[in-house]
Amino acid sequence: MADVVLSGAMRSNLLSMQNTAALLDQTQQRVATGLKVNTAIDNPQSFFTAQGLNNRASDLSTLLDSMGLAVQTLNAASQGIDAIQKLVQQAKATATQALQTTVQATTGSEAVTAHDFSGASATLVIKVGSQSAITVTLNSNITSAGDLKTALSGQVSGLNVSTSGGAIKFSVPSGDKLVISGTAIGQVIGTASTPINASNGTNRNKQVDDYNALLDQIDQLAQDASFNGINLLQSGSNLLVNFNEHQTSKLNVAGTNMSSTGLGLNRITYADFADNESLKAVQAADDRATQTLRTTSTSFASSLSVVQSRQDFTKHIINTLQTGAAGLTLADTNEEGANLLALQTRQQLGISALSIANQSQQSILKLF
């Protein structure tokens, strides 16, 4: 206050105490917060530089979470491929088992009575295995076993027709059951009206069913190998991983069709396993599928290694950024503790000095 007159000594002591109080407040705040730069007022350059470093560390932390999800997505795809490989191996084993099974044809034969239909219509209904029955219409030109063989030639898939003298023989090389019926049974084939009903020979139908069932399982497994809505075992499903906050460093992993169709494995028929050469072609397709799976697995493993490496790198970068920001703003608690003790001592000394300076004025009172 301008109206209060202080001596020079007292004014000097007062200024020193004010500075000490300000420093004491600052030191107490640093000790309480652990920061030597709390606001831009404390140190604008350090404050904004540290803020920029912390902001980048925060952005990279978000990307780090995305990398973690990408790792799990690739792991899910890799595990799916491993499981599909086992199913493909089982499918090949099924084909091998079929190849080791000798097919024995189903046969049926009857004597043929020469007959002129005289324009009448007669039919033979032939059913091989699980195929739909085929109806063959006969006419008056059939008067011998040879004529009947000619009429049936190529009309029924999987059926062989041969003649010997007055007899006609039907055979199914695949071993499937053979049933022949119709109005012509009693007119052309012998004199009996009962159908030819030949029991199954030895066939590979069970292996065919097992093989196709395994392909169904491959398709289902490929559909289930997804993580977080991304399935890398399906075409058109891509995984994009960004490695920096500007999205200029990234990795794009394209999904691959790992279904049975994508692997080149087609559903087979009984005829495919009836013939050894066709069966060997199925085994060759299984081998190609296995190679495709191995190649794709290697590709995914490479992508996984890249993501994991960038994940570790990003963790270190985040630590470096946060350490740098801390170096600009964190207070040395040991130093600040010592400062606090020194300032408290200085404050007490200032009070004592102010008291001494005041004593010189109090001595004047003794004159009155």
Secondary structure as UniProt FT lines:
FT   TURN            2..3
FT   HELIX           8..33
FT   TURN            40..42
FT   HELIX           44..99
FT   STRAND          106..112
FT   TURN            118..119
FT   STRAND          122..128
FT   TURN            129..130
FT   STRAND          134..138
FT   TURN            140..141
FT   HELIX           145..152
FT   TURN            153..155
FT   TURN            157..158
FT   STRAND          160..164
FT   TURN            165..166
FT   STRAND          167..172
FT   TURN            173..174
FT   STRAND          178..181
FT   TURN            183..188
FT   STRAND          196..198
FT   HELIX           205..224
FT   TURN            228..229
FT   TURN            232..233
FT   TURN            235..236
FT   STRAND          239..242
FT   TURN            245..246
FT   STRAND          250..253
FT   TURN            260..264
FT   HELIX           270..274
FT   HELIX           276..329
FT   HELIX           333..362
FT   HELIX           363..367
//
